[in-house]
Amino acid sequence: MDCILYGVGSPFVENVIEAMRRLDWTIVGGVENVESDYRPAELNPIVSAEAIPAEWLRLPAVLPLVTPGHRWTLERDAVAHGFATFASVIDPTAHVASNARIGDGTVVVTAVSIGSGVTLGRSVCLNSGTIVGHHSTLGDYAATGPGAILCGYVSVGRGAFIGAGAIVNPRVSIGANALVASGSVVRRDVPEHTLVAGNPAIAVTETAGYNDVSVPGA
């Protein structure tokens, strides 16, 4: 499949490029929506958002960022510049249950496990080694760090972020735009816009969202 990488200023883009290479997709080009010192050498051409060739707009865009709020902002920017469709990238090394439901624009990189009955909303991002247990639900723009574990029937709200190596126990709900610190063990529900940390995880402070950027509409 031919597609465009929209927003190429983060090193995470290399993980997405690797997944697309394993899928045998063709990356026609990349769009640099903000100035950045990072430019992946294997991606050519790279154009500014103001110089997107008209023929690119007929192709699906892929959003190679992790941060929920930045993914939401990037998608809005891509739509404003003429993109209408967003492809979901599922690395071939991921194990995905046949009855899992995956929303448009989602990115799943290496060695992820998605269990039976899982629902992923729009533009979710699952980092390397994430395990999503059976019948769990992740809302739009939610994301995980490497090695996060969500046990069965976990609910993750819109724009929430589960840090690297964190464990969310069965039937726990994580509120919209909440943040679970790396390595935490979450045994109780987490309210929206709350940072929790520790084992057992406890509320530390209120938060707008990961990197202090919220996903509106939650």
C-alpha positions in Angstrom: 0.0 0.0 0.0 1.2 3.5 -0.8 1.0 6.1 2.0 2.4 9.3 3.5 4.1 9.8 6.8 2.7 13.0 8.4 4.8 14.5 11.2 8.3 13.1 10.9 10.1 15.1 13.6 10.2 12.4 16.3 12.7 9.5 16.4 9.7 7.2 17.0 9.1 7.5 13.3 11.8 4.9 12.7 9.8 2.2 14.5 6.8 3.0 12.2 9.0 2.9 9.1 10.3 -0.5 10.2 6.8 -1.8 10.6 5.8 -0.5 7.2 8.8 -2.0 5.6 7.9 -5.4 7.1 4.3 -4.9 5.8 5.8 -4.2 2.3 4.1 -0.8 2.2 5.5 2.0 0.1 6.2 5.3 1.8 5.8 7.9 -0.9 7.1 10.7 1.2 7.0 12.5 4.6 5.6 15.7 5.8 7.4 17.9 8.3 4.6 19.9 10.0 6.9 21.7 12.4 10.6 22.5 12.2 12.8 19.8 13.6 16.5 18.8 13.7 15.5 15.2 13.2 15.1 14.0 9.7 15.1 10.2 9.1 17.7 9.4 6.4 15.7 6.7 4.8 12.7 8.9 4.2 12.8 10.9 0.9 11.3 13.3 -0.1 10.3 15.3 3.0 8.2 18.4 2.4 6.7 21.0 4.6 3.0 21.0 5.3 2.7 24.0 3.0 4.3 22.2 0.0 2.4 18.9 0.0 2.0 17.7 -3.6 -1.7 17.4 -4.6 -1.4 13.8 -5.6 -0.3 12.9 -2.0 -3.6 14.0 -0.6 -5.3 11.0 -2.3 -3.2 8.6 -0.2 -3.8 7.6 3.4 -1.6 9.3 6.0 0.2 7.6 8.9 0.8 9.5 12.1 4.2 8.4 13.6 3.9 9.9 17.1 3.2 8.4 20.5 2.0 11.3 22.7 -1.9 11.3 22.7 -2.3 15.0 22.7 0.3 15.4 19.9 -1.3 12.7 17.9 -4.7 14.5 18.2 -3.1 17.8 17.2 -1.2 16.2 14.3 -4.4 14.6 12.9 -6.2 17.9 13.0 -3.3 19.5 11.2 -3.2 16.8 8.5 -7.0 17.2 7.9 -6.5 21.0 7.7 -3.9 20.4 4.9 -6.2 18.1 2.9 -5.7 14.5 4.1 -9.0 12.6 4.5 -8.0 9.1 5.4 -5.6 7.6 8.0 -4.1 4.1 7.8 -3.6 1.8 10.7 -0.1 0.3 10.9 0.0 -3.1 12.6 3.5 -4.6 12.7 3.6 -8.2 11.5 5.3 -9.2 14.7 2.2 -8.3 16.7 -0.2 -11.0 17.8 -3.7 -9.7 17.2 -6.8 -11.7 18.1 -9.1 -12.3 15.1 -12.1 -10.6 16.8 -10.1 -7.6 18.0 -11.5 -4.2 16.6 -9.0 -1.6 15.6 -9.8 2.0 14.8 -8.5 4.1 11.9 -5.1 5.6 12.3 -3.8 3.2 15.0 -0.1 2.4 15.2 1.0 -1.0 16.7 4.8 -1.6 16.6 6.9 -4.7 17.5 6.0 -7.6 19.6 2.6 -6.3 20.9 -0.1 -8.8 22.0 -3.8 -7.9 21.6 -6.2 -10.3 23.2 -9.6 -11.6 22.3 -12.4 -9.1 22.3 -10.2 -6.1 22.6 -11.3 -2.8 21.1 -8.9 0.0 20.2 -10.3 3.4 19.3 -9.2 5.8 16.7 -5.5 6.7 16.5 -4.3 4.5 19.4 -0.6 3.9 19.7 0.8 0.7 21.3 4.5 0.7 21.9 6.9 -2.3 21.7 6.0 -5.2 23.9 2.7 -3.9 25.1 0.2 -6.6 26.2 -3.5 -5.8 26.0 -5.5 -8.4 27.8 -8.8 -9.9 26.6 -11.9 -7.7 26.4 -10.0 -4.5 27.2 -10.9 -1.2 25.6 -8.6 1.7 24.8 -10.3 5.0 23.9 -9.3 7.3 21.0 -5.7 8.5 21.1 -4.8 6.5 24.1 -1.2 5.2 24.1 1.3 3.0 25.9 5.0 2.9 26.6 7.1 -0.2 25.9 6.2 -3.2 27.9 3.0 -1.9 29.4 0.6 -4.7 30.6 -3.2 -4.2 30.6 -4.9 -7.2 32.1 -8.4 -8.5 31.2 -11.4 -6.1 31.0 -9.2 -3.0 31.5 -10.7 0.3 30.3 -8.4 3.1 29.2 -10.0 6.5 28.5 -9.5 8.9 25.6 -6.1 10.4 25.5 -4.8 8.5 28.5 -1.2 7.2 28.6 0.1 4.0 30.3 3.9 4.3 31.0 6.6 1.8 30.2 6.4 -1.4 32.2 3.3 -0.4 34.1 0.7 -3.0 35.0 -3.0 -2.3 35.1 -4.9 -5.0 37.0 -8.1 -6.6 35.7 -11.3 -4.6 35.5 -9.5 -1.3 36.4 -10.6 1.9 34.6 -8.1 4.6 33.6 -9.8 8.0 33.1 -9.5 10.3 30.1 -6.2 12.1 29.8 -4.9 10.3 32.9 -1.2 9.3 33.2 0.2 6.1 34.7 3.9 6.5 35.5 6.4 3.9 34.3 6.6 0.8 36.4 3.4 1.4 38.4 1.0 -1.3 39.4 -2.6 0.1 39.2 -5.1 -1.8 41.4 -7.9 0.8 41.6 -9.7 3.0 39.1 -7.8 6.2 38.1 -9.9 9.4 37.7 -9.5 11.5 34.5 -6.6 14.1 34.4 -4.8 12.3 37.2 -1.2 11.2 37.4 -0.7 8.0 39.4 2.6 6.3 40.4 4.0 3.5 42.6 3.1 0.0 43.7 0.3 0.2 44.5 -0.2 3.3 42.3 -1.6 6.3 44.1 -2.6 9.7 42.9 0.3 12.2 42.7 -1.1 15.2 41.0 -3.6 16.5 38.5 -2.4 16.6 34.9 -3.6 18.0 31.6 -2.3 14.8 30.0 1.0 13.3 28.8 3.6 16.1 28.3 0.8 18.4 29.7 -1.1 18.1 26.4 -4.8 17.1 26.6 -6.9 15.4 24.0 -10.1 17.5 23.9 -13.6 15.9 23.8 -13.1 13.5 26.6 
